Amino acid sequence: MRKNFGVKTWLYPMPVFIVAAYDENGNPNVMNAAWGGVYTDDMVGICLAEGHKTTRNILATGAFTVSMGTADTVVACDYVGIVSGNKEADKFSKAGFHAVRSEFVNAPVIEELPMTLECELVSYDKETNHMVGRIVNVSASEDILDEDGKICPSKLRPITFDPVNHEYLVVGEKVGNAFSDGKVLK
């Protein structure tokens, strides 16, 4: 038996993307966005309403960063999702974030968030609010790397958004091996 819920924007997992951009004066702004993901091999797609200060900044500068929200930064990540940069000019620093200018694009890398996609704007559709960015670089803090120099999810502790219960969930439990476990059914 199944229960029908009708049309909902429910999907698991929903990322907790922390999107940041500089304004025309070089001041960083940041927002929390859940509607996004991989678009192509080297691009990310995110739905960002045109009225967001961060969206306007991206359209003005042509660059942005996307960081993964983490269990260690859940309070700051939630704050930047519930407070508008249009109303709170100092939102970035009130979240406790510190910006370092990306070496690859004109956008802020947030020191407190250990994994970041550094992107240049490819397109923005004002009708659908769909933004596409080309990933120019992925940077990660060395303290979330494993002994082989790869990003370790249990050290990163990324969070996802539960749209049904309005909760953040931490990712990290290994349940299988990709491109391998299914071979037993061949």
C-alpha positions in Angstrom: 0.0 0.0 0.0 1.2 3.5 -0.8 0.0 6.9 0.2 -0.4 9.7 -2.4 0.8 13.2 -1.5 0.1 15.0 -4.8 2.6 17.4 -6.3 5.4 18.2 -3.8 9.0 19.3 -4.2 10.2 16.3 -2.2 13.3 14.5 -3.2 16.0 12.8 -1.2 18.7 13.8 -0.7 18.3 17.5 -1.2 21.6 19.3 -0.9 22.4 22.1 1.4 24.3 24.3 -1.0 25.8 27.5 0.4 26.0 29.9 -2.5 28.3 32.9 -2.2 29.1 35.9 -4.5 30.6 39.3 -4.2 28.6 42.5 -4.8 29.7 45.3 -7.0 31.8 46.7 -4.1 33.5 43.4 -3.3 31.4 42.6 -0.3 30.4 38.9 0.1 26.9 37.7 0.4 25.7 34.2 0.9 22.5 32.1 0.8 21.3 28.5 1.4 19.9 26.8 -1.6 18.5 23.2 -1.9 17.2 23.1 -5.5 20.3 22.1 -7.4 22.9 19.5 -8.4 25.2 18.3 -11.1 24.1 19.6 -14.5 26.8 18.2 -16.9 30.3 16.9 -16.5 31.7 20.3 -15.5 28.6 22.2 -14.6 26.2 22.7 -11.7 22.6 23.8 -12.0 20.7 25.6 -9.2 17.3 27.3 -9.0 17.8 30.8 -7.5 15.0 33.4 -7.6 16.0 36.6 -9.2 15.0 38.7 -6.1 17.8 37.2 -3.9 20.8 39.5 -3.3 23.1 36.6 -4.0 21.5 36.0 -7.4 21.8 39.6 -8.4 25.4 39.6 -7.3 26.1 36.5 -9.4 24.5 38.1 -12.4 26.6 41.3 -11.9 29.9 39.5 -11.4 29.5 36.4 -13.4 31.0 34.2 -10.7 30.0 32.3 -7.6 31.0 29.5 -5.2 29.0 26.6 -4.0 30.0 25.0 -0.7 28.5 22.0 1.0 26.7 22.7 4.3 28.2 20.6 7.1 27.1 19.2 10.4 29.6 21.4 12.1 28.2 24.6 10.5 24.5 23.8 10.5 23.5 26.9 12.6 25.3 29.3 10.3 24.0 27.5 7.2 20.4 27.6 8.4 20.8 31.3 9.3 21.9 32.3 5.8 18.8 30.5 4.5 16.3 32.3 6.7 17.8 35.8 6.6 17.7 37.9 3.4 20.8 39.8 2.3 18.3 42.4 1.0 17.4 43.1 4.6 20.6 42.3 6.5 23.7 43.9 4.9 26.1 42.1 7.3 24.5 38.7 6.9 27.8 37.0 5.9 29.8 38.0 9.0 26.8 37.6 11.3 26.8 33.9 10.2 30.4 33.8 11.4 31.8 33.3 7.9 35.1 34.6 6.7 35.8 35.1 3.0 38.9 34.4 1.0 38.9 35.4 -2.6 39.0 32.4 -5.0 42.1 32.0 -7.0 40.0 31.0 -10.0 36.8 33.2 -10.1 35.7 36.5 -8.7 33.8 35.0 -5.8 34.4 34.3 -2.1 35.5 30.9 -0.7 34.1 30.5 2.8 36.9 29.5 5.2 34.5 27.7 7.6 33.0 25.4 4.9 35.7 22.8 3.9 34.5 21.9 0.4 33.8 24.5 -2.4 33.0 24.5 -6.1 34.3 27.6 -7.7 32.1 28.5 -10.7 31.7 31.0 -13.5 28.2 31.8 -14.6 27.1 30.2 -17.9 23.5 31.1 -18.0 20.5 32.3 -16.0 16.8 31.9 -17.1 14.7 34.6 -15.5 11.5 32.7 -16.3 12.5 29.4 -14.6 15.2 30.9 -12.2 17.5 28.2 -13.4 21.2 29.1 -13.1 24.0 27.1 -14.7 27.6 27.5 -13.6 30.8 26.0 -15.0 32.9 24.4 -12.3 36.4 25.9 -12.7 37.9 24.4 -9.5 36.9 22.3 -6.5 38.8 23.1 -3.4 38.9 21.3 -0.1 40.4 21.9 3.3 43.2 19.4 3.9 41.7 18.3 7.2 38.8 16.6 5.4 41.1 14.5 3.1 41.9 10.9 3.7 45.4 9.3 3.6 45.1 9.1 -0.2 44.4 12.8 -0.6 40.7 12.3 -1.4 37.7 14.0 0.2 36.5 11.8 3.1 32.7 12.1 3.6 33.0 11.1 7.3 35.4 14.1 7.8 33.4 16.5 5.6 30.1 15.5 7.3 27.9 17.1 4.6 24.2 17.7 5.4 21.1 17.3 3.4 17.7 19.0 3.7 14.7 16.9 4.5 11.9 18.8 2.8 9.1 16.7 4.4 10.1 17.2 8.0 12.2 20.4 7.7 15.3 18.9 9.2 18.9 18.7 8.3 20.4 15.2 8.1 24.1 14.3 8.1 25.5 12.1 5.3 28.2 9.6 5.9 27.2 6.0 6.5 28.7 3.7 3.9 26.1 1.1 2.7 27.8 -0.3 -0.4 30.3 0.0 -3.2 29.4 2.0 -6.3 29.9 0.4 -9.7 30.7 -2.9 -7.9 27.9 -4.4 -5.7 25.4 -4.7 -8.6 27.8 -7.0 -10.5 26.4 -10.0 -8.5 23.2 -9.6 -10.5 24.9 -9.8 -13.9 
